[in-house]
Amino acid sequence: MDITLPTIPAGVLGLLGLIAPYAIAALNGALPFVRTPWQRKAVAVLVAIALAGAVLVFYFAYTGDVIPEWPVLVLLAIVVVQASYALIAKSTAAAVEKRFEPGETLRRDHR
């Protein structure tokens, strides 16, 4: 079974995958109901699916064609976001998450 994705959506997904860990970290810190590990994982998966949806909409708006292998693109989005977090953005995303937690001040002189 040969699965091929057009180059443009895969490239856009790769670029947005670098930004996604920071968006996930900000949401995990800002949303008051996200506290347990499974809730954090659910937010990460939902953001990855939304990212894939944004890429699909962008590609359709740009070309007028629908990607026939869209389920593969959704799975690829989840993998790209998780790999980006694990390999590149883990420490800085954790700092972003801590910054957006309730009770944290943005100014360092107020404690």
All heavy atoms as an XYZ file, in Angstrom:
837
protein
N       0.845     -1.159      0.000
C       0.000      0.000      0.000
C       0.901      1.236      0.000
O       1.719      1.422      0.890
C      -0.899     -0.022      1.233
C      -1.811      1.161      1.322
S      -3.133      0.876      2.496
C      -2.513      1.758      3.888
N       0.752      2.051     -1.002
C       1.560      3.253     -1.152
C       0.772      4.454     -0.659
O      -0.291      4.769     -1.178
C       1.953      3.423     -2.622
C       2.873      4.595     -2.819
O       3.670      4.879     -1.906
O       2.794      5.225     -3.887
N       1.307      5.138      0.348
C       0.672      6.327      0.891
C       1.593      7.505      0.595
O       2.744      7.526      1.030
C       0.432      6.206      2.403
C      -0.516      5.051      2.694
C      -0.097      7.513      2.972
C      -0.719      4.781      4.157
N       1.091      8.463     -0.138
C       1.879      9.655     -0.443
C       1.094     10.889     -0.050
O      -0.108     10.985     -0.286
C       2.216      9.735     -1.943
O       1.002      9.717     -2.690
C       3.075      8.566     -2.364
N       1.780     11.799      0.585
C       1.193     13.081      0.951
C       1.819     14.154      0.083
O       3.012     14.103     -0.206
C       1.475     13.415      2.417
C       0.718     12.624      3.465
C       1.218     12.989      4.845
C      -0.764     12.891      3.373
N       1.058     15.132     -0.334
C       1.656     16.241     -1.071
C       2.713     16.953     -0.220
O       2.616     16.991      1.004
C       0.476     17.166     -1.362
C      -0.720     16.289     -1.269
C      -0.383     15.236     -0.249
N       3.704     17.498     -0.855
C       4.829     18.106     -0.149
C       4.429     19.333      0.653
O       4.900     19.525      1.776
C       5.923     18.503     -1.155
O       6.232     17.355     -1.943
C       7.164     18.974     -0.472
N       3.565     20.160      0.120
C       3.202     21.409      0.804
C       2.552     21.146      2.164
O       2.976     21.735      3.164
C       2.307     22.284     -0.094
C       3.112     22.769     -1.301
C       1.739     23.469      0.668
C       2.289     23.485     -2.337
N       1.534     20.272      2.282
C       0.962     20.051      3.614
C       1.950     19.438      4.596
O       1.945     19.795      5.775
C      -0.198     19.093      3.364
C      -0.548     19.264      1.951
C       0.737     19.614      1.261
N       2.804     18.554      4.133
C       3.790     17.963      5.036
C       4.769     19.022      5.528
O       5.151     19.034      6.702
C       4.517     16.820      4.339
N       5.169     19.938      4.653
C       6.078     21.011      5.052
C       5.434     21.991      6.011
O       6.052     22.400      6.999
N       4.207     22.375      5.728
C       3.482     23.289      6.616
C       3.266     22.629      7.975
O       3.421     23.260      9.021
C       2.134     23.722      5.984
C       1.269     24.479      6.976
C       2.384     24.555      4.747
N       2.950     21.349      7.970
C       2.764     20.620      9.219
C       4.058     20.582     10.020
O       4.047     20.750     11.243
C       2.281     19.201      8.922
C       2.012     18.316     10.121
C       0.836     18.872     10.911
C       1.716     16.907      9.681
N       5.166     20.391      9.345
C       6.456     20.390     10.033
C       6.774     21.738     10.672
O       7.244     21.803     11.808
N       6.515     22.810      9.939
C       6.768     24.143     10.493
C       5.852     24.459     11.664
O       6.286     24.987     12.691
C       6.601     25.195      9.402
C       7.684     25.206      8.329
C       7.317     26.186      7.232
C       9.027     25.550      8.927
N       4.560     24.146     11.530
C       3.628     24.403     12.625
C       3.883     23.478     13.814
O       3.580     23.823     14.946
C       2.196     24.273     12.134
C       1.740     25.344     11.148
C       0.319     25.057     10.673
C       1.836     26.720     11.744
N       4.453     22.302     13.536
C       4.785     21.377     14.613
C       5.845     21.914     15.550
O       5.934     21.510     16.709
N       6.659     22.840     15.060
C       7.662     23.465     15.923
C       7.037     24.467     16.883
O       7.567     24.723     17.957
C       8.724     24.151     15.067
C       9.569     23.225     14.204
C      10.471     24.033     13.295
C      10.381     22.283     15.071
N       5.915     25.037     16.502
C       5.232     26.027     17.339
C       4.245     25.354     18.301
O       3.976     25.860     19.388
C       4.500     27.043     16.443
C       5.504     27.746     15.540
C       3.719     28.056     17.252
C       4.869     28.541     14.431
N       3.723     24.220     17.923
C       2.655     23.560     18.687
C       3.015     23.238     20.138
O       2.156     23.415     21.011
C       2.198     22.300     17.957
N       4.223     22.769     20.463
C       4.494     22.486     21.883
C       4.331     23.693     22.788
O       3.910     23.564     23.940
C       5.950     21.998     21.875
C       6.154     21.446     20.516
C       5.331     22.319     19.617
N       4.627     24.880     22.271
C       4.475     26.089     23.079
C       2.999     26.455     23.252
O       2.600     26.911     24.321
C       5.266     27.233     22.454
C       6.736     26.879     22.323
C       7.293     26.604     21.089
C       7.532     26.768     23.454
C       8.625     26.251     20.971
C       8.864     26.420     23.350
C       9.408     26.160     22.110
O      10.721     25.794     22.001
N       2.200     26.235     22.212
C       0.763     26.472     22.333
C       0.141     25.483     23.321
O      -0.714     25.857     24.133
C       0.092     26.347     20.969
N       0.572     24.246     23.252
C       0.070     23.224     24.184
C       0.472     23.576     25.608
O      -0.342     23.482     26.539
C       0.591     21.833     23.787
C      -0.023     21.404     22.463
C       0.308     20.804     24.872
C       0.637     20.188     21.833
N       1.710     24.003     25.795
C       2.172     24.372     27.136
C       1.386     25.556     27.675
O       1.007     25.570     28.851
C       3.660     24.691     27.103
N       1.117     26.550     26.831
C       0.341     27.699     27.278
C      -1.078     27.289     27.657
O      -1.620     27.747     28.671
C       0.311     28.773     26.188
N      -1.686     26.413     26.860
C      -3.036     25.936     27.189
C      -3.031     25.108     28.466
O      -3.929     25.235     29.298
C      -3.603     25.107     26.033
C      -4.085     25.894     24.830
C      -4.465     24.949     23.700
C      -5.268     26.765     25.207
N      -2.034     24.225     28.629
C      -1.965     23.415     29.844
C      -1.816     24.282     31.084
O      -2.343     23.959     32.144
C      -0.809     22.419     29.761
C      -1.135     21.216     28.918
O      -2.295     20.902     28.681
N      -0.120     20.535     28.448
N      -1.090     25.381     30.966
C      -0.922     26.270     32.112
C      -2.121     27.159     32.355
O      -2.452     27.464     33.488
N      -2.781     27.582     31.273
C      -3.862     28.554     31.405
C      -5.215     27.930     31.729
O      -6.037     28.556     32.403
C      -3.983     29.379     30.128
N      -5.477     26.738     31.236
C      -6.784     26.112     31.470
C      -6.856     25.590     32.908
O      -6.035     24.773     33.311
C      -7.018     24.972     30.478
C      -7.110     25.388     29.005
C      -7.219     24.154     28.118
C      -8.291     26.304     28.784
N      -7.840     26.033     33.676
C      -7.890     25.649     35.091
C      -8.244     24.186     35.316
O      -7.924     23.639     36.368
C      -8.976     26.570     35.664
C      -9.827     26.922     34.499
C      -8.922     26.931     33.305
N      -8.870     23.541     34.365
C      -9.291     22.156     34.574
C      -8.245     21.146     34.112
O      -8.430     19.949     34.300
C     -10.624     21.894     33.868
C     -10.601     22.196     32.395
C     -10.169     21.264     31.481
C     -11.012     23.443     31.945
C     -10.142     21.554     30.137
C     -10.998     23.745     30.603
C     -10.552     22.793     29.685
N      -7.138     21.574     33.562
C      -6.096     20.655     33.100
C      -5.042     20.542     34.191
O      -4.222     21.439     34.374
C      -5.463     21.151     31.774
C      -4.343     20.233     31.356
C      -6.509     21.254     30.691
N      -5.082     19.452     34.934
C      -4.144     19.253     36.034
C      -3.513     17.855     36.018
O      -2.386     17.705     36.430
C      -4.824     19.475     37.384
C      -5.264     20.889     37.569
C      -4.057     21.824     37.685
N      -4.475     23.192     37.506
C      -3.997     24.009     36.590
N      -3.067     23.622     35.762
N      -4.424     25.243     36.490
N      -4.224     16.851     35.585
C      -3.675     15.492     35.623
C      -2.935     15.182     34.326
O      -3.152     15.834     33.309
C      -4.805     14.461     35.838
O      -5.700     14.525     34.728
C      -5.560     14.732     37.136
N      -2.050     14.183     34.370
C      -1.293     13.838     33.157
C      -2.174     13.440     31.970
O      -1.871     13.794     30.832
C      -0.419     12.676     33.599
C      -0.253     12.856     35.063
C      -1.547     13.459     35.533
N      -3.266     12.721     32.210
C      -4.092     12.314     31.073
C      -4.796     13.516     30.448
O      -5.051     13.537     29.244
C      -5.098     11.224     31.465
C      -6.241     11.670     32.317
C      -6.301     11.664     33.667
C      -7.483     12.220     31.854
N      -7.513     12.181     34.084
C      -8.259     12.520     32.980
C      -8.016     12.477     30.593
C      -9.528     13.064     32.895
C      -9.286     13.028     30.522
C     -10.020     13.314     31.660
N      -5.106     14.541     31.258
C      -5.704     15.754     30.708
C      -4.698     16.524     29.860
O      -5.035     17.061     28.808
C      -6.228     16.645     31.834
C      -7.424     16.072     32.551
C      -7.779     16.846     33.800
O      -6.917     17.478     34.417
N      -9.054     16.800     34.188
N      -3.450     16.551     30.285
C      -2.400     17.202     29.507
C      -2.179     16.473     28.177
O      -1.965     17.113     27.144
C      -1.098     17.254     30.296
C      -1.185     18.143     31.506
C       0.100     18.077     32.321
N      -0.082     18.667     33.618
C       0.132     19.944     33.896
N       0.533     20.744     32.951
N      -0.056     20.406     35.102
N      -2.219     15.162     28.211
C      -2.073     14.378     26.980
C      -3.258     14.609     26.044
O      -3.086     14.697     24.828
C      -1.940     12.895     27.309
C      -0.635     12.564     27.982
C      -0.577     11.116     28.400
C       0.665     10.865     29.225
N       0.718      9.511     29.765
N      -4.445     14.707     26.617
C      -5.626     14.967     25.790
C      -5.533     16.333     25.108
O      -5.865     16.465     23.925
C      -6.893     14.884     26.640
N      -5.054     17.339     25.832
C      -4.869     18.661     25.225
C      -3.847     18.584     24.097
O      -4.044     19.160     23.027
C      -4.444     19.704     26.293
C      -3.963     20.990     25.649
C      -5.588     19.990     27.239
N      -2.766     17.841     24.298
C      -1.731     17.711     23.267
C      -2.282     17.047     22.009
O      -2.007     17.487     20.891
C      -0.549     16.916     23.811
N      -3.080     16.001     22.170
C      -3.651     15.312     21.014
C      -4.675     16.196     20.311
O      -4.706     16.269     19.078
C      -4.260     13.953     21.439
C      -5.066     13.330     20.323
C      -3.159     13.000     21.877
N      -5.512     16.890     21.076
C      -6.515     17.769     20.467
C      -5.877     18.933     19.711
O      -6.347     19.306     18.634
C      -7.485     18.280     21.530
C      -8.415     17.223     22.124
C      -9.241     17.814     23.260
C      -9.309     16.641     21.057
N      -4.798     19.480     20.251
C      -4.107     20.560     19.542
C      -3.468     20.022     18.263
O      -3.502     20.677     17.222
C      -3.059     21.237     20.450
C      -2.133     22.146     19.659
C      -3.756     22.025     21.546
N      -2.909     18.819     18.305
C      -2.324     18.212     17.104
C      -3.390     17.959     16.045
O      -3.153     18.191     14.846
C      -1.613     16.918     17.461
N      -4.563     17.521     16.450
C      -5.653     17.301     15.492
C      -6.130     18.636     14.918
O      -6.388     18.749     13.716
C      -6.799     16.516     16.158
C      -6.343     15.073     16.436
C      -8.054     16.520     15.296
C      -7.298     14.269     17.283
N      -6.217     19.661     15.764
C      -6.591     20.988     15.266
C      -5.531     21.527     14.306
O      -5.859     22.172     13.297
C      -6.779     21.948     16.441
N      -4.282     21.238     14.589
C      -3.199     21.638     13.697
C      -3.335     20.970     12.333
O      -3.202     21.626     11.294
C      -1.861     21.280     14.334
C      -0.604     21.470     13.512
C      -0.357     22.945     13.295
C       0.571     20.841     14.219
N      -3.629     19.679     12.335
C      -3.842     18.966     11.069
C      -5.043     19.532     10.326
O      -5.012     19.687      9.102
C      -4.031     17.472     11.328
N      -6.101     19.861     11.055
C      -7.272     20.473     10.422
C      -6.948     21.812      9.796
O      -7.407     22.129      8.696
N      -6.116     22.606     10.482
C      -5.709     23.899      9.929
C      -4.895     23.717      8.654
O      -5.060     24.462      7.685
C      -4.911     24.688     10.963
N      -4.038     22.721      8.638
C      -3.242     22.439      7.436
C      -4.148     21.989      6.295
O      -3.972     22.406      5.138
C      -2.160     21.382      7.735
C      -1.496     20.891      6.467
C      -1.114     21.957      8.676
N      -5.137     21.149      6.592
C      -6.069     20.697      5.554
C      -6.864     21.865      4.978
O      -7.045     21.957      3.759
C      -7.017     19.637      6.121
C      -6.414     18.272      6.409
C      -7.401     17.418      7.193
C      -6.014     17.581      5.131
N      -7.328     22.762      5.841
C      -8.082     23.926      5.376
C      -7.182     24.842      4.551
O      -7.581     25.344      3.493
C      -8.711     24.686      6.573
C      -9.248     26.045      6.165
C      -9.805     23.839      7.196
N      -5.958     25.069      5.010
C      -5.008     25.897      4.275
C      -4.737     25.307      2.887
O      -4.751     26.021      1.887
C      -3.704     26.026      5.061
C      -2.588     26.645      4.272
C      -2.557     28.011      4.044
C      -1.564     25.856      3.761
C      -1.527     28.578      3.315
C      -0.543     26.418      3.021
C      -0.511     27.785      2.803
N      -4.513     24.012      2.824
C      -4.213     23.375      1.543
C      -5.414     23.449      0.598
O      -5.273     23.717     -0.588
C      -3.795     21.920      1.758
C      -3.352     21.233      0.492
C      -2.140     21.543     -0.093
C      -4.153     20.280     -0.118
C      -1.723     20.909     -1.257
C      -3.755     19.647     -1.282
C      -2.533     19.973     -1.838
O      -2.136     19.357     -2.991
N      -6.611     23.234      1.145
C      -7.806     23.312      0.310
C      -8.030     24.739     -0.191
O      -8.378     24.958     -1.354
C      -9.035     22.822      1.076
C     -10.294     22.882      0.265
C     -10.528     21.963     -0.744
C     -11.234     23.878      0.487
C     -11.682     22.021     -1.507
C     -12.391     23.950     -0.270
C     -12.609     23.017     -1.272
N      -7.829     25.713      0.675
C      -8.015     27.107      0.268
C      -6.970     27.528     -0.774
O      -7.259     28.311     -1.666
C      -7.933     28.029      1.482
N      -5.772     26.987     -0.654
C      -4.685     27.361     -1.554
C      -4.803     26.686     -2.921
O      -4.552     27.313     -3.944
C      -3.344     27.013     -0.904
C      -2.142     27.484     -1.673
C      -1.839     28.833     -1.763
C      -1.298     26.568     -2.295
C      -0.728     29.269     -2.462
C      -0.196     26.996     -3.004
C       0.096     28.343     -3.076
O       1.183     28.765     -3.776
N      -5.186     25.395     -2.928
C      -5.191     24.635     -4.185
C      -6.571     24.267     -4.678
O      -6.738     23.986     -5.855
C      -4.380     23.334     -4.029
O      -5.035     22.489     -3.078
C      -2.957     23.610     -3.597
N      -7.548     24.188     -3.806
C      -8.880     23.740     -4.206
C      -9.008     22.227     -4.233
O     -10.064     21.703     -4.563
N      -7.945     21.518     -3.875
C      -7.956     20.051     -3.836
C      -8.038     19.567     -2.396
O      -7.535     20.210     -1.479
C      -6.683     19.480     -4.469
C      -6.565     19.802     -5.941
O      -7.620     19.962     -6.594
O      -5.433     19.908     -6.427
N      -8.659     18.411     -2.232
C      -8.727     17.772     -0.925
C      -7.643     16.701     -0.877
O      -7.423     15.978     -1.851
C     -10.119     17.136     -0.694
C     -10.169     16.429      0.646
C     -11.195     18.195     -0.784
N      -6.962     16.592      0.258
C      -5.949     15.550      0.419
C      -6.661     14.221      0.637
O      -7.396     14.065      1.608
C      -5.024     15.861      1.604
C      -4.310     17.174      1.371
C      -4.029     14.745      1.829
C      -3.486     17.646      2.528
N      -6.453     13.243     -0.254
C      -7.169     11.975     -0.092
C      -6.682     11.170      1.118
O      -7.428     10.384      1.661
C      -6.894     11.230     -1.397
C      -5.731     11.903     -2.008
C      -5.671     13.286     -1.474
N      -5.478     11.368      1.544
C      -4.925     10.619      2.690
C      -4.969     11.448      3.968
O      -4.020     11.459      4.741
C      -3.471     10.200      2.404
C      -3.307      9.285      1.230
C      -3.090     10.076     -0.066
O      -2.905     11.297      0.016
O      -3.143      9.473     -1.129
N      -6.073     12.143      4.212
C      -6.142     13.018      5.371
C      -6.014     12.290      6.702
O      -5.459     12.859      7.645
C      -7.381     13.900      5.336
C      -8.682     13.179      5.459
C      -9.453     12.727      4.449
C      -9.328     12.826      6.672
N     -10.558     12.104      4.953
C     -10.499     12.135      6.318
C      -9.040     13.010      8.012
C     -11.378     11.641      7.275
C      -9.913     12.508      8.967
C     -11.068     11.834      8.590
N      -6.470     11.037      6.858
C      -6.242     10.385      8.156
C      -4.754     10.188      8.447
O      -4.324     10.288      9.600
C      -6.957      9.038      8.028
C      -7.970      9.244      6.961
C      -7.354     10.212      6.015
N      -3.967      9.951      7.406
C      -2.530      9.805      7.592
C      -1.927     11.134      8.030
O      -1.038     11.168      8.886
C      -1.866      9.298      6.289
C      -0.365      9.252      6.423
C      -2.417      7.947      5.910
N      -2.421     12.233      7.483
C      -1.932     13.551      7.876
C      -2.261     13.845      9.342
O      -1.450     14.433     10.051
C      -2.511     14.637      6.972
C      -1.937     16.025      7.190
C      -0.508     16.094      6.687
C      -2.778     17.068      6.506
N      -3.415     13.422      9.799
C      -3.782     13.630     11.204
C      -2.846     12.836     12.117
O      -2.351     13.369     13.123
C      -5.258     13.234     11.444
C      -5.599     13.251     12.917
C      -6.185     14.177     10.676
N      -2.579     11.588     11.777
C      -1.638     10.789     12.579
C      -0.229     11.371     12.523
O       0.478     11.400     13.531
C      -1.635      9.340     12.099
C      -2.929      8.566     12.331
C      -2.839      7.182     11.709
C      -3.233      8.469     13.811
N       0.163     11.850     11.354
C       1.471     12.483     11.217
C       1.562     13.742     12.073
O       2.614     14.021     12.661
C       1.735     12.810      9.743
C       3.080     13.432      9.419
C       4.203     12.449      9.722
C       3.122     13.850      7.962
N       0.482     14.484     12.171
C       0.473     15.688     13.010
C       0.712     15.335     14.475
O       1.497     16.008     15.157
C      -0.846     16.428     12.860
N       0.081     14.290     14.954
C       0.281     13.865     16.346
C       1.733     13.475     16.573
O       2.356     13.874     17.558
C      -0.686     12.721     16.701
C      -2.121     13.235     16.665
C      -0.363     12.141     18.073
C      -3.171     12.145     16.763
N       2.305     12.730     15.639
C       3.693     12.288     15.771
C       4.650     13.478     15.705
O       5.595     13.568     16.503
C       4.033     11.245     14.685
C       5.511     10.954     14.631
C       3.255      9.971     14.932
N       4.423     14.409     14.786
C       5.310     15.564     14.641
C       5.280     16.435     15.888
O       6.331     16.871     16.374
C       4.927     16.388     13.384
C       5.570     17.753     13.393
C       5.309     15.642     12.130
N       4.112     16.669     16.435
C       4.005     17.521     17.627
C       4.691     16.850     18.817
O       5.436     17.495     19.561
C       2.528     17.842     17.935
C       2.379     18.474     19.305
C       1.967     18.751     16.863
N       4.471     15.565     19.007
C       5.094     14.868     20.128
C       6.607     14.783     19.977
O       7.350     14.932     20.949
C       4.483     13.473     20.297
C       3.015     13.490     20.672
C       2.740     14.290     21.932
O       3.442     14.161     22.930
N       1.733     15.137     21.886
N       7.077     14.545     18.756
C       8.519     14.487     18.512
C       9.151     15.861     18.702
O      10.253     15.973     19.253
C       8.790     13.960     17.110
N       8.477     16.898     18.266
C       8.986     18.256     18.441
C       9.117     18.585     19.928
O      10.115     19.167     20.357
C       8.055     19.248     17.758
O       8.449     20.562     18.014
N       8.135     18.179     20.702
C       8.201     18.415     22.146
C       9.352     17.628     22.767
O      10.149     18.177     23.530
C       6.881     18.027     22.813
C       6.933     18.147     24.315
C       6.832     19.382     24.935
C       7.095     17.027     25.122
C       6.895     19.507     26.302
C       7.162     17.143     26.500
C       7.058     18.375     27.083
O       7.123     18.491     28.447
N       9.445     16.350     22.442
C      10.442     15.490     23.076
C      11.874     15.840     22.666
O      12.789     15.760     23.489
C      10.152     14.033     22.736
N      12.064     16.220     21.425
C      13.425     16.428     20.926
C      13.903     17.871     21.002
O      15.103     18.110     21.109
C      13.515     15.942     19.474
C      13.268     14.458     19.260
C      13.243     14.142     17.774
C      14.339     13.639     19.971
N      12.999     18.835     20.929
C      13.432     20.223     20.792
C      12.958     21.115     21.938
O      13.739     21.877     22.499
C      12.936     20.810     19.449
C      13.540     20.023     18.296
C      13.262     22.282     19.333
C      12.953     20.369     16.957
N      11.701     21.039     22.276
C      11.085     22.100     23.070
C      10.727     21.725     24.504
O      10.003     22.479     25.151
C       9.820     22.575     22.356
N      11.222     20.634     25.024
C      10.756     20.173     26.331
C      11.029     21.189     27.446
O      10.133     21.550     28.202
C      11.390     18.832     26.667
C      10.781     18.174     27.873
C      11.280     16.765     28.015
C      10.454     16.033     29.029
N      10.787     14.625     29.092
N      12.238     21.664     27.561
C      12.561     22.559     28.682
C      11.922     23.939     28.506
O      11.397     24.506     29.473
C      14.075     22.689     28.833
O      14.636     23.226     27.652
N      11.942     24.475     27.305
C      11.351     25.798     27.108
C       9.829     25.753     27.158
O       9.201     26.698     27.631
C      11.828     26.412     25.784
O      11.577     25.499     24.718
C      13.305     26.737     25.830
N       9.229     24.665     26.700
C       7.777     24.532     26.796
C       7.350     24.407     28.255
O       6.299     24.922     28.649
C       7.283     23.341     25.986
N       8.157     23.725     29.071
C       7.846     23.626     30.496
C       7.892     25.011     31.146
O       7.075     25.320     32.023
C       8.809     22.673     31.183
N       8.833     25.844     30.718
C       8.905     27.203     31.251
C       7.682     28.025     30.826
O       7.152     28.804     31.617
C      10.185     27.886     30.782
N       7.226     27.830     29.599
C       6.026     28.526     29.127
C       4.810     28.071     29.933
O       3.980     28.882     30.344
C       5.813     28.289     27.617
C       4.434     28.757     27.171
C       6.890     28.982     26.813
N       4.709     26.768     30.170
C       3.579     26.248     30.943
C       3.576     26.820     32.353
O       2.531     27.216     32.869
C       3.639     24.722     30.991
C       2.467     24.097     31.684
C       2.472     22.583     31.606
O       3.185     22.020     30.757
O       1.751     21.972     32.405
N       4.740     26.874     32.975
C       4.811     27.413     34.328
C       4.437     28.896     34.341
O       3.806     29.377     35.265
C       6.214     27.227     34.895
C       6.316     27.638     36.325
C       7.663     27.341     36.903
C       7.668     27.772     38.357
N       8.940     27.593     38.991
N       4.802     29.613     33.287
C       4.506     31.044     33.212
C       3.004     31.305     33.131
O       2.510     32.285     33.648
C       5.211     31.633     31.994
C       4.955     33.084     31.721
C       5.547     33.966     32.776
N       6.982     33.801     32.784
C       7.829     34.744     33.055
N       7.385     35.948     33.315
N       9.109     34.521     33.093
N       2.266     30.406     32.494
C       0.833     30.613     32.304
C      -0.018     29.981     33.404
O      -1.233     30.078     33.358
C       0.394     30.061     30.940
C       0.675     30.998     29.813
C       1.855     30.902     29.100
C      -0.227     31.990     29.478
C       2.126     31.772     28.070
C       0.034     32.859     28.451
C       1.222     32.756     27.747
N       0.589     29.340     34.388
C      -0.193     28.754     35.478
C      -0.832     29.854     36.315
O      -0.253     30.913     36.504
C       0.706     27.880     36.366
C       1.054     26.563     35.740
C       1.930     25.723     36.634
O       2.364     26.202     37.700
O       2.190     24.580     36.262
N      -2.045     29.590     36.838
C      -2.692     30.590     37.694
C      -1.853     30.849     38.944
O      -1.221     29.958     39.489
C      -4.018     29.941     38.075
C      -4.224     28.843     37.102
C      -2.869     28.430     36.628
N      -1.853     32.080     39.349
C      -1.087     32.439     40.538
C       0.312     32.929     40.206
O       0.965     33.521     41.042
N       0.773     32.687     39.023
C       2.082     33.184     38.609
C       1.930     34.622     38.145
O       0.999     34.967     37.442
C       2.644     32.348     37.458
C       3.117     30.985     37.868
C       4.380     31.042     38.710
O       5.295     31.828     38.388
O       4.431     30.316     39.707
N       2.861     35.452     38.534
C       2.866     36.826     38.042
C       3.833     36.940     36.887
O       4.811     36.196     36.820
C       3.262     37.808     39.157
O       4.579     37.486     39.582
C       2.293     37.765     40.312
N       3.559     37.852     36.014
C       4.437     38.033     34.869
C       5.643     38.911     35.242
O       6.658     38.856     34.587
C       3.677     38.661     33.699
C       2.587     37.782     33.105
C       1.871     38.520     32.002
C       3.166     36.491     32.580
N       5.501     39.686     36.286
C       6.614     40.532     36.708
C       7.394     39.833     37.805
O       6.842     39.252     38.727
C       6.078     41.863     37.210
C       5.409     42.659     36.118
C       4.826     43.936     36.604
N       5.812     44.719     37.351
C       5.504     45.839     37.970
N       4.266     46.295     37.968
N       6.414     46.517     38.630
N       8.689     39.905     37.721
C       9.526     39.214     38.690
C       9.666     39.994     40.006
O      10.029     39.427     41.018
C      10.902     38.931     38.110
C      10.849     37.958     36.976
C      12.235     37.536     36.597
N      12.199     36.645     35.467
C      12.142     35.331     35.532
N      12.104     34.758     36.698
N      12.125     34.595     34.465
N       9.402     41.288     40.001
C       9.559     42.065     41.213
C       8.380     41.931     42.165
O       8.461     42.346     43.312
C       9.839     43.530     40.894
C       8.737     44.161     40.072
O       7.926     43.420     39.521
O       8.706     45.403     39.987
N       7.264     41.343     41.710
C       6.112     41.078     42.583
C       6.099     39.614     42.959
O       6.085     38.757     42.139
C       4.798     41.431     41.877
C       4.618     42.891     41.711
N       4.419     43.452     40.491
C       4.606     43.900     42.606
C       4.291     44.756     40.623
N       4.410     45.044     41.907
N       6.067     39.358     44.233
C       6.077     37.963     44.684
C       4.889     37.685     45.552
O       4.356     38.318     46.285
C       7.343     37.639     45.446
C       8.555     37.825     44.584
C       9.215     36.534     44.408
N      10.357     36.786     43.519
C      10.828     35.905     42.741
N      10.328     34.734     42.719
N      11.831     36.143     41.998
